[in-house]
Amino acid sequence: MFISNAYAQAAATGDTTSTLMSMLPLVLMFVVLYFVMIRPQMKRQKEHKTMIEALGKGDEVVTAGGLLGKVAKVGDTYIGVELADGVEVQMQRTAVVQVLPKGTLK
């Protein structure tokens, strides 16, 4: 009276097309994620690496801290940036965010 009868369900058939169609939105999401987020980030990293490798003495740069200066010394991992007359600081090459056109700093 209080317990209802339990009936066996039919066995599920192995329909491969429905399985593939259910996976399609997930695959499309990863493809869109790659082209919208991952690929542009890799491109920016590559451009930053080539910019840092091309740094030379006399280049005018902007650092990650917002300081503007002229490159006075160039080493393997560190550079010397002259912020003002007689004021030179040592920093990592990776701290350079942007190379400015010549003549920007006076």
Gaussian input, Z-matrix of N, CA and C with variables (Angstrom, degrees):
# hf/3-21g

backbone

0 1
 N
 C     1     B1
 C     2     B2     1     A1
 N     3     B3     2     A2     1     D1
 C     4     B4     3     A3     2     D2
 C     5     B5     4     A4     3     D3
 N     6     B6     5     A5     4     D4
 C     7     B7     6     A6     5     D5
 C     8     B8     7     A7     6     D6
 N     9     B9     8     A8     7     D7
 C    10    B10     9     A9     8     D8
 C    11    B11    10    A10     9     D9
 N    12    B12    11    A11    10    D10
 C    13    B13    12    A12    11    D11
 C    14    B14    13    A13    12    D12
 N    15    B15    14    A14    13    D13
 C    16    B16    15    A15    14    D14
 C    17    B17    16    A16    15    D15
 N    18    B18    17    A17    16    D16
 C    19    B19    18    A18    17    D17
 C    20    B20    19    A19    18    D18
 N    21    B21    20    A20    19    D19
 C    22    B22    21    A21    20    D20
 C    23    B23    22    A22    21    D21
 N    24    B24    23    A23    22    D22
 C    25    B25    24    A24    23    D23
 C    26    B26    25    A25    24    D24
 N    27    B27    26    A26    25    D25
 C    28    B28    27    A27    26    D26
 C    29    B29    28    A28    27    D27
 N    30    B30    29    A29    28    D28
 C    31    B31    30    A30    29    D29
 C    32    B32    31    A31    30    D30
 N    33    B33    32    A32    31    D31
 C    34    B34    33    A33    32    D32
 C    35    B35    34    A34    33    D33
 N    36    B36    35    A35    34    D34
 C    37    B37    36    A36    35    D35
 C    38    B38    37    A37    36    D36
 N    39    B39    38    A38    37    D37
 C    40    B40    39    A39    38    D38
 C    41    B41    40    A40    39    D39
 N    42    B42    41    A41    40    D40
 C    43    B43    42    A42    41    D41
 C    44    B44    43    A43    42    D42
 N    45    B45    44    A44    43    D43
 C    46    B46    45    A45    44    D44
 C    47    B47    46    A46    45    D45
 N    48    B48    47    A47    46    D46
 C    49    B49    48    A48    47    D47
 C    50    B50    49    A49    48    D48
 N    51    B51    50    A50    49    D49
 C    52    B52    51    A51    50    D50
 C    53    B53    52    A52    51    D51
 N    54    B54    53    A53    52    D52
 C    55    B55    54    A54    53    D53
 C    56    B56    55    A55    54    D54
 N    57    B57    56    A56    55    D55
 C    58    B58    57    A57    56    D56
 C    59    B59    58    A58    57    D57
 N    60    B60    59    A59    58    D58
 C    61    B61    60    A60    59    D59
 C    62    B62    61    A61    60    D60
 N    63    B63    62    A62    61    D61
 C    64    B64    63    A63    62    D62
 C    65    B65    64    A64    63    D63
 N    66    B66    65    A65    64    D64
 C    67    B67    66    A66    65    D65
 C    68    B68    67    A67    66    D66
 N    69    B69    68    A68    67    D67
 C    70    B70    69    A69    68    D68
 C    71    B71    70    A70    69    D69
 N    72    B72    71    A71    70    D70
 C    73    B73    72    A72    71    D71
 C    74    B74    73    A73    72    D72
 N    75    B75    74    A74    73    D73
 C    76    B76    75    A75    74    D74
 C    77    B77    76    A76    75    D75
 N    78    B78    77    A77    76    D76
 C    79    B79    78    A78    77    D77
 C    80    B80    79    A79    78    D78
 N    81    B81    80    A80    79    D79
 C    82    B82    81    A81    80    D80
 C    83    B83    82    A82    81    D81
 N    84    B84    83    A83    82    D82
 C    85    B85    84    A84    83    D83
 C    86    B86    85    A85    84    D84
 N    87    B87    86    A86    85    D85
 C    88    B88    87    A87    86    D86
 C    89    B89    88    A88    87    D87
 N    90    B90    89    A89    88    D88
 C    91    B91    90    A90    89    D89
 C    92    B92    91    A91    90    D90
 N    93    B93    92    A92    91    D91
 C    94    B94    93    A93    92    D92
 C    95    B95    94    A94    93    D93
 N    96    B96    95    A95    94    D94
 C    97    B97    96    A96    95    D95
 C    98    B98    97    A97    96    D96
 N    99    B99    98    A98    97    D97
 C   100   B100    99    A99    98    D98
 C   101   B101   100   A100    99    D99
 N   102   B102   101   A101   100   D100
 C   103   B103   102   A102   101   D101
 C   104   B104   103   A103   102   D102
 N   105   B105   104   A104   103   D103
 C   106   B106   105   A105   104   D104
 C   107   B107   106   A106   105   D105
 N   108   B108   107   A107   106   D106
 C   109   B109   108   A108   107   D107
 C   110   B110   109   A109   108   D108
 N   111   B111   110   A110   109   D109
 C   112   B112   111   A111   110   D110
 C   113   B113   112   A112   111   D111
 N   114   B114   113   A113   112   D112
 C   115   B115   114   A114   113   D113
 C   116   B116   115   A115   114   D114
 N   117   B117   116   A116   115   D115
 C   118   B118   117   A117   116   D116
 C   119   B119   118   A118   117   D117
 N   120   B120   119   A119   118   D118
 C   121   B121   120   A120   119   D119
 C   122   B122   121   A121   120   D120
 N   123   B123   122   A122   121   D121
 C   124   B124   123   A123   122   D122
 C   125   B125   124   A124   123   D123
 N   126   B126   125   A125   124   D124
 C   127   B127   126   A126   125   D125
 C   128   B128   127   A127   126   D126
 N   129   B129   128   A128   127   D127
 C   130   B130   129   A129   128   D128
 C   131   B131   130   A130   129   D129
 N   132   B132   131   A131   130   D130
 C   133   B133   132   A132   131   D131
 C   134   B134   133   A133   132   D132
 N   135   B135   134   A134   133   D133
 C   136   B136   135   A135   134   D134
 C   137   B137   136   A136   135   D135
 N   138   B138   137   A137   136   D136
 C   139   B139   138   A138   137   D137
 C   140   B140   139   A139   138   D138
 N   141   B141   140   A140   139   D139
 C   142   B142   141   A141   140   D140
 C   143   B143   142   A142   141   D141
 N   144   B144   143   A143   142   D142
 C   145   B145   144   A144   143   D143
 C   146   B146   145   A145   144   D144
 N   147   B147   146   A146   145   D145
 C   148   B148   147   A147   146   D146
 C   149   B149   148   A148   147   D147
 N   150   B150   149   A149   148   D148
 C   151   B151   150   A150   149   D149
 C   152   B152   151   A151   150   D150
 N   153   B153   152   A152   151   D151
 C   154   B154   153   A153   152   D152
 C   155   B155   154   A154   153   D153
 N   156   B156   155   A155   154   D154
 C   157   B157   156   A156   155   D155
 C   158   B158   157   A157   156   D156
 N   159   B159   158   A158   157   D157
 C   160   B160   159   A159   158   D158
 C   161   B161   160   A160   159   D159
 N   162   B162   161   A161   160   D160
 C   163   B163   162   A162   161   D161
 C   164   B164   163   A163   162   D162
 N   165   B165   164   A164   163   D163
 C   166   B166   165   A165   164   D164
 C   167   B167   166   A166   165   D165
 N   168   B168   167   A167   166   D166
 C   169   B169   168   A168   167   D167
 C   170   B170   169   A169   168   D168
 N   171   B171   170   A170   169   D169
 C   172   B172   171   A171   170   D170
 C   173   B173   172   A172   171   D171
 N   174   B174   173   A173   172   D172
 C   175   B175   174   A174   173   D173
 C   176   B176   175   A175   174   D174
 N   177   B177   176   A176   175   D175
 C   178   B178   177   A177   176   D176
 C   179   B179   178   A178   177   D177
 N   180   B180   179   A179   178   D178
 C   181   B181   180   A180   179   D179
 C   182   B182   181   A181   180   D180
 N   183   B183   182   A182   181   D181
 C   184   B184   183   A183   182   D182
 C   185   B185   184   A184   183   D183
 N   186   B186   185   A185   184   D184
 C   187   B187   186   A186   185   D185
 C   188   B188   187   A187   186   D186
 N   189   B189   188   A188   187   D187
 C   190   B190   189   A189   188   D188
 C   191   B191   190   A190   189   D189
 N   192   B192   191   A191   190   D190
 C   193   B193   192   A192   191   D191
 C   194   B194   193   A193   192   D192
 N   195   B195   194   A194   193   D193
 C   196   B196   195   A195   194   D194
 C   197   B197   196   A196   195   D195
 N   198   B198   197   A197   196   D196
 C   199   B199   198   A198   197   D197
 C   200   B200   199   A199   198   D198
 N   201   B201   200   A200   199   D199
 C   202   B202   201   A201   200   D200
 C   203   B203   202   A202   201   D201
 N   204   B204   203   A203   202   D202
 C   205   B205   204   A204   203   D203
 C   206   B206   205   A205   204   D204
 N   207   B207   206   A206   205   D205
 C   208   B208   207   A207   206   D206
 C   209   B209   208   A208   207   D207
 N   210   B210   209   A209   208   D208
 C   211   B211   210   A210   209   D209
 C   212   B212   211   A211   210   D210
 N   213   B213   212   A212   211   D211
 C   214   B214   213   A213   212   D212
 C   215   B215   214   A214   213   D213
 N   216   B216   215   A215   214   D214
 C   217   B217   216   A216   215   D215
 C   218   B218   217   A217   216   D216
 N   219   B219   218   A218   217   D217
 C   220   B220   219   A219   218   D218
 C   221   B221   220   A220   219   D219
 N   222   B222   221   A221   220   D220
 C   223   B223   222   A222   221   D221
 C   224   B224   223   A223   222   D222
 N   225   B225   224   A224   223   D223
 C   226   B226   225   A225   224   D224
 C   227   B227   226   A226   225   D225
 N   228   B228   227   A227   226   D226
 C   229   B229   228   A228   227   D227
 C   230   B230   229   A229   228   D228
 N   231   B231   230   A230   229   D229
 C   232   B232   231   A231   230   D230
 C   233   B233   232   A232   231   D231
 N   234   B234   233   A233   232   D232
 C   235   B235   234   A234   233   D233
 C   236   B236   235   A235   234   D234
 N   237   B237   236   A236   235   D235
 C   238   B238   237   A237   236   D236
 C   239   B239   238   A238   237   D237
 N   240   B240   239   A239   238   D238
 C   241   B241   240   A240   239   D239
 C   242   B242   241   A241   240   D240
 N   243   B243   242   A242   241   D241
 C   244   B244   243   A243   242   D242
 C   245   B245   244   A244   243   D243
 N   246   B246   245   A245   244   D244
 C   247   B247   246   A246   245   D245
 C   248   B248   247   A247   246   D246
 N   249   B249   248   A248   247   D247
 C   250   B250   249   A249   248   D248
 C   251   B251   250   A250   249   D249
 N   252   B252   251   A251   250   D250
 C   253   B253   252   A252   251   D251
 C   254   B254   253   A253   252   D252
 N   255   B255   254   A254   253   D253
 C   256   B256   255   A255   254   D254
 C   257   B257   256   A256   255   D255
 N   258   B258   257   A257   256   D256
 C   259   B259   258   A258   257   D257
 C   260   B260   259   A259   258   D258
 N   261   B261   260   A260   259   D259
 C   262   B262   261   A261   260   D260
 C   263   B263   262   A262   261   D261
 N   264   B264   263   A263   262   D262
 C   265   B265   264   A264   263   D263
 C   266   B266   265   A265   264   D264
 N   267   B267   266   A266   265   D265
 C   268   B268   267   A267   266   D266
 C   269   B269   268   A268   267   D267
 N   270   B270   269   A269   268   D268
 C   271   B271   270   A270   269   D269
 C   272   B272   271   A271   270   D270
 N   273   B273   272   A272   271   D271
 C   274   B274   273   A273   272   D272
 C   275   B275   274   A274   273   D273
 N   276   B276   275   A275   274   D274
 C   277   B277   276   A276   275   D275
 C   278   B278   277   A277   276   D276
 N   279   B279   278   A278   277   D277
 C   280   B280   279   A279   278   D278
 C   281   B281   280   A280   279   D279
 N   282   B282   281   A281   280   D280
 C   283   B283   282   A282   281   D281
 C   284   B284   283   A283   282   D282
 N   285   B285   284   A284   283   D283
 C   286   B286   285   A285   284   D284
 C   287   B287   286   A286   285   D285
 N   288   B288   287   A287   286   D286
 C   289   B289   288   A288   287   D287
 C   290   B290   289   A289   288   D288
 N   291   B291   290   A290   289   D289
 C   292   B292   291   A291   290   D290
 C   293   B293   292   A292   291   D291
 N   294   B294   293   A293   292   D292
 C   295   B295   294   A294   293   D293
 C   296   B296   295   A295   294   D294
 N   297   B297   296   A296   295   D295
 C   298   B298   297   A297   296   D296
 C   299   B299   298   A298   297   D297
 N   300   B300   299   A299   298   D298
 C   301   B301   300   A300   299   D299
 C   302   B302   301   A301   300   D300
 N   303   B303   302   A302   301   D301
 C   304   B304   303   A303   302   D302
 C   305   B305   304   A304   303   D303
 N   306   B306   305   A305   304   D304
 C   307   B307   306   A306   305   D305
 C   308   B308   307   A307   306   D306
 N   309   B309   308   A308   307   D307
 C   310   B310   309   A309   308   D308
 C   311   B311   310   A310   309   D309
 N   312   B312   311   A311   310   D310
 C   313   B313   312   A312   311   D311
 C   314   B314   313   A313   312   D312
 N   315   B315   314   A314   313   D313
 C   316   B316   315   A315   314   D314
 C   317   B317   316   A316   315   D315

   B1=1.4229
   B2=1.5172
   B3=1.3440
   B4=1.4584
   B5=1.5225
   B6=1.2933
   B7=1.4645
   B8=1.5120
   B9=1.3525
   B10=1.4692
   B11=1.5276
   B12=1.2915
   B13=1.4492
   B14=1.5264
   B15=1.3110
   B16=1.4584
   B17=1.5177
   B18=1.3220
   B19=1.4513
   B20=1.5308
   B21=1.2923
   B22=1.4665
   B23=1.5136
   B24=1.3423
   B25=1.4631
   B26=1.5144
   B27=1.2978
   B28=1.4543
   B29=1.5251
   B30=1.3103
   B31=1.4645
   B32=1.5227
   B33=1.3529
   B34=1.4681
   B35=1.5227
   B36=1.3162
   B37=1.4614
   B38=1.5223
   B39=1.2806
   B40=1.4622
   B41=1.5133
   B42=1.3168
   B43=1.4581
   B44=1.5238
   B45=1.3293
   B46=1.4676
   B47=1.5238
   B48=1.3010
   B49=1.4659
   B50=1.5206
   B51=1.3155
   B52=1.4577
   B53=1.5293
   B54=1.3253
   B55=1.4647
   B56=1.5283
   B57=1.3253
   B58=1.4605
   B59=1.5222
   B60=1.2960
   B61=1.4727
   B62=1.5203
   B63=1.3238
   B64=1.4575
   B65=1.5239
   B66=1.3245
   B67=1.4665
   B68=1.5323
   B69=1.3135
   B70=1.4611
   B71=1.5330
   B72=1.3195
   B73=1.4699
   B74=1.5274
   B75=1.3157
   B76=1.4596
   B77=1.5291
   B78=1.3228
   B79=1.4602
   B80=1.5260
   B81=1.3226
   B82=1.4648
   B83=1.5272
   B84=1.3152
   B85=1.4565
   B86=1.5325
   B87=1.3154
   B88=1.4568
   B89=1.5278
   B90=1.3266
   B91=1.4618
   B92=1.5282
   B93=1.3113
   B94=1.4642
   B95=1.5272
   B96=1.3172
   B97=1.4646
   B98=1.5243
   B99=1.3208
   B100=1.4573
   B101=1.5235
   B102=1.3325
   B103=1.4573
   B104=1.5239
   B105=1.3170
   B106=1.4601
   B107=1.5242
   B108=1.3244
   B109=1.4658
   B110=1.5294
   B111=1.2952
   B112=1.4600
   B113=1.5306
   B114=1.3094
   B115=1.4627
   B116=1.5238
   B117=1.3514
   B118=1.4696
   B119=1.5261
   B120=1.3274
   B121=1.4636
   B122=1.5254
   B123=1.3183
   B124=1.4565
   B125=1.5262
   B126=1.3259
   B127=1.4566
   B128=1.5270
   B129=1.3629
   B130=1.4673
   B131=1.5192
   B132=1.3302
   B133=1.4619
   B134=1.5266
   B135=1.3082
   B136=1.4664
   B137=1.5237
   B138=1.3388
   B139=1.4621
   B140=1.5283
   B141=1.3329
   B142=1.4644
   B143=1.5233
   B144=1.3259
   B145=1.4586
   B146=1.5243
   B147=1.3215
   B148=1.4636
   B149=1.5306
   B150=1.3406
   B151=1.4598
   B152=1.5260
   B153=1.3270
   B154=1.4709
   B155=1.5288
   B156=1.3193
   B157=1.4590
   B158=1.5263
   B159=1.3233
   B160=1.4601
   B161=1.5306
   B162=1.3381
   B163=1.4630
   B164=1.5192
   B165=1.3339
   B166=1.4546
   B167=1.5091
   B168=1.3103
   B169=1.4565
   B170=1.5314
   B171=1.3313
   B172=1.4628
   B173=1.5193
   B174=1.3286
   B175=1.4654
   B176=1.5295
   B177=1.3057
   B178=1.4586
   B179=1.5197
   B180=1.3460
   B181=1.4553
   B182=1.5206
   B183=1.3340
   B184=1.4561
   B185=1.5213
   B186=1.3356
   B187=1.4571
   B188=1.5202
   B189=1.3285
   B190=1.4606
   B191=1.5198
   B192=1.3323
   B193=1.4602
   B194=1.5172
   B195=1.3162
   B196=1.4587
   B197=1.5200
   B198=1.3205
   B199=1.4592
   B200=1.5220
   B201=1.3367
   B202=1.4515
   B203=1.5116
   B204=1.3109
   B205=1.4495
   B206=1.5089
   B207=1.3238
   B208=1.4578
   B209=1.5205
   B210=1.3239
   B211=1.4557
   B212=1.5252
   B213=1.3450
   B214=1.4557
   B215=1.5230
   B216=1.3312
   B217=1.4586
   B218=1.5161
   B219=1.3155
   B220=1.4609
   B221=1.5196
   B222=1.3300
   B223=1.4607
   B224=1.5135
   B225=1.3350
   B226=1.4645
   B227=1.5235
   B228=1.3351
   B229=1.4596
   B230=1.5176
   B231=1.3386
   B232=1.4593
   B233=1.5238
   B234=1.3296
   B235=1.4613
   B236=1.5189
   B237=1.3138
   B238=1.4539
   B239=1.5153
   B240=1.3308
   B241=1.4638
   B242=1.5208
   B243=1.3250
   B244=1.4533
   B245=1.5215
   B246=1.3387
   B247=1.4611
   B248=1.5179
   B249=1.3282
   B250=1.4626
   B251=1.5210
   B252=1.3256
   B253=1.4588
   B254=1.5258
   B255=1.3068
   B256=1.4535
   B257=1.5194
   B258=1.3270
   B259=1.4688
   B260=1.5311
   B261=1.3321
   B262=1.4606
   B263=1.5229
   B264=1.3110
   B265=1.4595
   B266=1.5287
   B267=1.3348
   B268=1.4531
   B269=1.5247
   B270=1.3008
   B271=1.4640
   B272=1.5189
   B273=1.3086
   B274=1.4593
   B275=1.5233
   B276=1.3020
   B277=1.4684
   B278=1.5279
   B279=1.3319
   B280=1.4580
   B281=1.5241
   B282=1.3456
   B283=1.4638
   B284=1.5257
   B285=1.3141
   B286=1.4657
   B287=1.5209
   B288=1.3315
   B289=1.4545
   B290=1.5276
   B291=1.3424
   B292=1.4590
   B293=1.5189
   B294=1.3230
   B295=1.4505
   B296=1.5205
   B297=1.3295
   B298=1.4533
   B299=1.5395
   B300=1.3326
   B301=1.4605
   B302=1.5321
   B303=1.3224
   B304=1.4644
   B305=1.5226
   B306=1.3290
   B307=1.4608
   B308=1.5259
   B309=1.3165
   B310=1.4489
   B311=1.5367
   B312=1.3250
   B313=1.4648
   B314=1.5307
   B315=1.3032
   B316=1.4650
   B317=1.4897
   A1=112.39
   A2=115.25
   A3=117.87
   A4=112.25
   A5=117.53
   A6=121.50
   A7=107.87
   A8=114.99
   A9=118.23
   A10=109.22
   A11=115.78
   A12=121.53
   A13=109.96
   A14=117.57
   A15=123.07
   A16=108.07
   A17=115.24
   A18=120.47
   A19=108.88
   A20=117.23
   A21=121.84
   A22=109.38
   A23=113.88
   A24=118.54
   A25=109.55
   A26=114.72
   A27=119.61
   A28=109.42
   A29=116.71
   A30=121.54
   A31=109.06
   A32=115.55
   A33=120.70
   A34=109.26
   A35=115.10
   A36=119.54
   A37=108.63
   A38=118.87
   A39=124.23
   A40=111.15
   A41=117.76
   A42=122.46
   A43=108.87
   A44=117.49
   A45=121.27
   A46=111.95
   A47=118.75
   A48=119.50
   A49=111.43
   A50=118.35
   A51=119.78
   A52=110.47
   A53=117.13
   A54=120.82
   A55=110.57
   A56=116.39
   A57=120.04
   A58=111.51
   A59=116.91
   A60=120.41
   A61=110.97
   A62=117.75
   A63=119.36
   A64=110.95
   A65=118.79
   A66=122.68
   A67=112.33
   A68=117.64
   A69=122.37
   A70=113.20
   A71=121.76
   A72=119.50
   A73=113.19
   A74=117.88
   A75=121.22
   A76=110.84
   A77=116.85
   A78=121.20
   A79=110.00
   A80=117.29
   A81=120.62
   A82=111.16
   A83=117.46
   A84=120.93
   A85=110.45
   A86=118.67
   A87=121.69
   A88=111.87
   A89=117.70
   A90=120.93
   A91=110.04
   A92=117.18
   A93=121.02
   A94=110.03
   A95=117.99
   A96=122.17
   A97=110.91
   A98=117.26
   A99=121.00
   A100=110.92
   A101=117.05
   A102=120.20
   A103=113.28
   A104=118.70
   A105=121.04
   A106=111.82
   A107=118.89
   A108=120.51
   A109=114.29
   A110=118.31
   A111=121.40
   A112=112.01
   A113=117.97
   A114=121.39
   A115=112.90
   A116=120.08
   A117=118.71
   A118=113.37
   A119=117.67
   A120=120.34
   A121=110.77
   A122=117.88
   A123=121.29
   A124=110.62
   A125=116.89
   A126=121.18
   A127=110.69
   A128=117.14
   A129=120.80
   A130=111.10
   A131=117.49
   A132=121.18
   A133=110.82
   A134=116.96
   A135=121.14
   A136=110.60
   A137=117.66
   A138=121.26
   A139=110.92
   A140=117.78
   A141=121.71
   A142=110.28
   A143=116.94
   A144=120.67
   A145=110.93
   A146=118.19
   A147=120.54
   A148=110.78
   A149=117.85
   A150=121.15
   A151=110.28
   A152=117.20
   A153=121.50
   A154=110.72
   A155=116.88
   A156=120.21
   A157=111.52
   A158=117.71
   A159=121.80
   A160=113.10
   A161=118.11
   A162=120.35
   A163=110.35
   A164=115.08
   A165=120.05
   A166=110.71
   A167=115.44
   A168=121.29
   A169=109.04
   A170=115.56
   A171=121.00
   A172=114.16
   A173=118.41
   A174=121.24
   A175=109.92
   A176=116.44
   A177=121.69
   A178=107.57
   A179=116.11
   A180=120.75
   A181=111.70
   A182=114.60
   A183=123.49
   A184=106.18
   A185=116.64
   A186=120.26
   A187=110.60
   A188=115.28
   A189=120.72
   A190=111.32
   A191=117.80
   A192=121.68
   A193=112.89
   A194=117.80
   A195=121.14
   A196=113.75
   A197=117.52
   A198=120.44
   A199=110.32
   A200=115.80
   A201=121.20
   A202=108.36
   A203=117.12
   A204=119.84
   A205=111.73
   A206=113.62
   A207=121.25
   A208=108.25
   A209=117.45
   A210=122.30
   A211=108.75
   A212=116.38
   A213=121.88
   A214=111.68
   A215=117.55
   A216=122.45
   A217=108.93
   A218=115.45
   A219=119.95
   A220=108.60
   A221=116.28
   A222=122.46
   A223=109.90
   A224=116.17
   A225=120.09
   A226=111.61
   A227=116.39
   A228=119.59
   A229=112.96
   A230=117.19
   A231=120.59
   A232=110.46
   A233=115.24
   A234=121.38
   A235=108.06
   A236=115.74
   A237=120.97
   A238=108.34
   A239=116.52
   A240=121.32
   A241=108.14
   A242=116.07
   A243=121.59
   A244=108.37
   A245=115.23
   A246=121.08
   A247=111.58
   A248=116.74
   A249=123.43
   A250=106.87
   A251=117.71
   A252=120.55
   A253=109.53
   A254=117.26
   A255=122.48
   A256=114.86
   A257=119.28
   A258=122.31
   A259=108.08
   A260=114.28
   A261=119.33
   A262=109.16
   A263=116.79
   A264=121.93
   A265=109.13
   A266=114.47
   A267=121.08
   A268=108.05
   A269=117.16
   A270=121.12
   A271=110.17
   A272=114.80
   A273=119.99
   A274=109.80
   A275=114.96
   A276=119.40
   A277=111.22
   A278=116.51
   A279=120.08
   A280=112.30
   A281=118.07
   A282=121.09
   A283=111.75
   A284=117.63
   A285=121.06
   A286=108.78
   A287=115.16
   A288=120.52
   A289=111.36
   A290=115.72
   A291=119.21
   A292=109.50
   A293=116.33
   A294=122.11
   A295=106.58
   A296=115.91
   A297=121.62
   A298=110.56
   A299=117.31
   A300=119.25
   A301=110.50
   A302=115.88
   A303=120.92
   A304=110.10
   A305=115.23
   A306=120.64
   A307=113.87
   A308=118.16
   A309=120.55
   A310=110.31
   A311=116.00
   A312=120.63
   A313=108.62
   A314=116.02
   A315=119.89
   A316=109.91
   D1=-49.18
   D2=-178.45
   D3=-88.42
   D4=-17.57
   D5=-178.30
   D6=-103.68
   D7=126.83
   D8=179.48
   D9=-85.34
   D10=159.36
   D11=-179.65
   D12=-73.31
   D13=140.77
   D14=177.50
   D15=-102.23
   D16=125.67
   D17=179.91
   D18=-110.69
   D19=142.22
   D20=179.35
   D21=-74.09
   D22=140.60
   D23=177.65
   D24=-88.91
   D25=156.91
   D26=178.36
   D27=-70.75
   D28=145.00
   D29=-179.70
   D30=-66.31
   D31=139.87
   D32=179.82
   D33=-72.44
   D34=136.86
   D35=178.79
   D36=-85.81
   D37=146.61
   D38=-178.23
   D39=-80.61
   D40=82.03
   D41=179.78
   D42=-92.80
   D43=106.16
   D44=-174.77
   D45=-72.84
   D46=-30.26
   D47=-178.91
   D48=-68.25
   D49=-36.81
   D50=178.30
   D51=-69.48
   D52=-33.16
   D53=177.22
   D54=-66.89
   D55=-43.24
   D56=178.46
   D57=-66.70
   D58=-38.28
   D59=179.82
   D60=-68.34
   D61=-30.97
   D62=177.97
   D63=-74.58
   D64=-24.91
   D65=178.26
   D66=-84.90
   D67=-17.53
   D68=-175.64
   D69=-58.66
   D70=-45.93
   D71=179.16
   D72=-61.61
   D73=-36.09
   D74=178.77
   D75=-66.29
   D76=-43.05
   D77=179.00
   D78=-65.29
   D79=-43.19
   D80=178.70
   D81=-63.07
   D82=-36.57
   D83=178.50
   D84=-62.90
   D85=-42.69
   D86=178.65
   D87=-66.93
   D88=-36.61
   D89=178.28
   D90=-65.40
   D91=-45.06
   D92=178.62
   D93=-64.30
   D94=-42.05
   D95=177.82
   D96=-58.77
   D97=-41.00
   D98=179.73
   D99=-62.90
   D100=-48.72
   D101=-175.64
   D102=-75.65
   D103=-24.25
   D104=-177.64
   D105=-92.13
   D106=-34.96
   D107=-173.86
   D108=-116.25
   D109=-51.62
   D110=-170.36
   D111=-72.99
   D112=-47.65
   D113=-177.41
   D114=-63.11
   D115=-46.64
   D116=177.30
   D117=-62.83
   D118=-35.51
   D119=178.62
   D120=-65.34
   D121=-41.13
   D122=178.10
   D123=-64.41
   D124=-37.56
   D125=178.56
   D126=-65.18
   D127=-42.89
   D128=178.32
   D129=-63.26
   D130=-40.78
   D131=178.85
   D132=-62.45
   D133=-40.95
   D134=179.84
   D135=-65.63
   D136=-43.08
   D137=178.91
   D138=-64.21
   D139=-39.77
   D140=179.36
   D141=-65.42
   D142=-40.35
   D143=179.74
   D144=-64.12
   D145=-43.24
   D146=179.46
   D147=-67.45
   D148=-35.36
   D149=177.96
   D150=-64.74
   D151=-43.30
   D152=-179.00
   D153=-66.77
   D154=-39.17
   D155=179.57
   D156=-67.98
   D157=-26.97
   D158=-177.59
   D159=-89.41
   D160=1.93
   D161=179.66
   D162=-61.32
   D163=139.00
   D164=178.68
   D165=-140.57
   D166=168.77
   D167=-179.33
   D168=-64.56
   D169=132.97
   D170=179.84
   D171=96.72
   D172=-8.82
   D173=177.66
   D174=-70.15
   D175=141.81
   D176=176.60
   D177=-97.81
   D178=127.29
   D179=-170.63
   D180=-130.91
   D181=160.63
   D182=170.55
   D183=-115.47
   D184=131.14
   D185=-179.20
   D186=-93.55
   D187=172.15
   D188=179.66
   D189=-65.12
   D190=-25.32
   D191=178.13
   D192=-84.18
   D193=-3.20
   D194=178.43
   D195=93.04
   D196=7.58
   D197=178.96
   D198=-82.42
   D199=140.75
   D200=176.62
   D201=-109.17
   D202=136.44
   D203=-179.76
   D204=-165.68
   D205=178.09
   D206=-179.02
   D207=-112.05
   D208=135.22
   D209=-179.25
   D210=-69.92
   D211=122.37
   D212=-179.45
   D213=-103.54
   D214=-37.73
   D215=179.60
   D216=-132.28
   D217=145.15
   D218=179.03
   D219=-126.64
   D220=125.14
   D221=175.70
   D222=-121.22
   D223=-171.14
   D224=-179.64
   D225=-68.83
   D226=-49.40
   D227=-177.54
   D228=-116.05
   D229=-18.01
   D230=-178.12
   D231=-121.26
   D232=152.49
   D233=174.38
   D234=-129.81
   D235=154.39
   D236=173.78
   D237=-103.00
   D238=123.52
   D239=-177.80
   D240=-113.06
   D241=124.96
   D242=177.38
   D243=-89.00
   D244=113.08
   D245=-177.41
   D246=-84.81
   D247=-37.26
   D248=177.83
   D249=-147.92
   D250=176.91
   D251=179.16
   D252=-60.81
   D253=117.65
   D254=178.26
   D255=82.29
   D256=-0.05
   D257=179.25
   D258=-112.18
   D259=109.10
   D260=-178.83
   D261=-125.98
   D262=135.05
   D263=178.46
   D264=-121.05
   D265=150.18
   D266=175.96
   D267=-98.63
   D268=135.57
   D269=177.61
   D270=-148.81
   D271=165.04
   D272=178.01
   D273=-72.52
   D274=149.55
   D275=179.13
   D276=-62.70
   D277=-33.20
   D278=-177.09
   D279=-69.77
   D280=-12.25
   D281=179.06
   D282=-76.64
   D283=-10.08
   D284=178.34
   D285=-78.38
   D286=125.30
   D287=-177.95
   D288=-98.19
   D289=-36.66
   D290=-173.94
   D291=-149.94
   D292=143.32
   D293=172.59
   D294=-101.54
   D295=124.29
   D296=-177.59
   D297=-87.30
   D298=156.86
   D299=175.14
   D300=-65.19
   D301=150.99
   D302=179.97
   D303=-59.51
   D304=138.38
   D305=177.55
   D306=89.63
   D307=3.63
   D308=179.84
   D309=-70.12
   D310=-42.48
   D311=178.69
   D312=-89.60
   D313=140.15
   D314=179.98
   D315=-107.95

